[in-house]
Structure formats: structure tokens, C-alpha cells
Amino acid sequence: MRLLKQLAGLVFWFFLWTAIPAALLYPFALWIAKHTRISGYALAQGYAVAIGLLFLPTGFLIDFMYRHVALGRHASKSPDVIEDPN
């Protein structure tokens, strides 16, 4: 059961890393489709390549934010942590 939970978490993170660039690039792709004479096939290929190029930077940014914002705040509110007086 633990393996299934970890696999579901991994799938979620990869989906998030792909969905954020796709959502940010979608309005730009629509603008290109309406205002230029580029073919739909070329537009779709460029859209997929752009998502692929932004996949890793998005992953690093989300990982950085998760570790420093979510985990940092959780660790600072932990009542079990005892500070050393020395």
C-alpha cells in the first residue's frame, strides 16, 4: 500500500510539472492560431516542444518552493522540536 501511495504521489508531481507550462502557454498558442498563418500541425508540435522545454525548470521551481515554503513552515510549527540552550 505504501508503494502505491508513493507511486500516486510521483504521478501527481509529474502531472503538475506538465500542467503548469501547458496552462501558461495555452493563451499564447491560441493567439498564434488566430493571428498567424501557421498550420495546426506545426502549432501542436511547437506547443509540445515548449512544454517539454519548460518541464524541468518548472519541476525545479516547484521542488524549491515546496521544500522552502511548505516543509519549512511545517518544521517551524512542530511542537516536538526542542532548542538547545547552548
N, C-alpha and C positions, 0 to 999 in steps of 0.2 A: 504494500500500500504506500509505503514511503517513496519507493521508486516511481510509482505512478504520480504522486504529488510533485516530485521533483521534475519529472518529465512535463507535466502540465505547466509548471512554472517556467520551464525553459521555452516551451512553445509560446507562452504568453509574452515573454520578453522579446523573442524574435518577431512575433506578430506586431508588437509595439514599435520595434525598431524599423519595421517596414511600413507601418500605417502612418507614422508621423511624416516622413518625407512624401508619401503618396498624397496625403491630405494637403500638405503645403504646396505641392507642385500642381495640384489639380486645377486651381483657378488659372494658373499660367498656361497650362495645356489647353484649357477652354478658350482663352484669349487667342492663342496661336491658331486654333482650329477656325475661329471666326474671322480673324483679321489677316490671315496669310493664305497662300495657295498651296501649302504643304499637304501631301497626301496623308490619309488616315493611317496607313501602314507606317510611314516614316514617323509620324507623330507618336504612335504607340511604341515604336522601337526606341525613340528618344526618351519617352516618358519612363520606360522600363530601365533604360541605361541610367537616367538621372536618379531614379530610386536606388539602383544598385550602387551608384557613386556616393550617395548620402547615407547608405545603410550603416557603415562602420562609424563615421563621425557622429551619427545620431546615437548609436549604441554607446560610444564612449561618453557622450554628454549625459545620457540618461543614467548610466552607471555612476558617473561622477556626482550627479545631483542626488541620486538615491543614497549613495554612501555618505555624502556630507550633509544632506538635509534630513532625510528620513531616519537613517540609522544614527546620526549624530544627536538628533533631538531625542530619540528613544533612549540612548545611552545616558544622556544627561538627566533624564527624569527617573532613572532607575533607583528605587529606594534601597537596594541591596549594596550599592557601592559605598564603601566607607573610605573617606580620605585619610591618608597617612599624615599625622601631625608633624612629622619630621621634615 
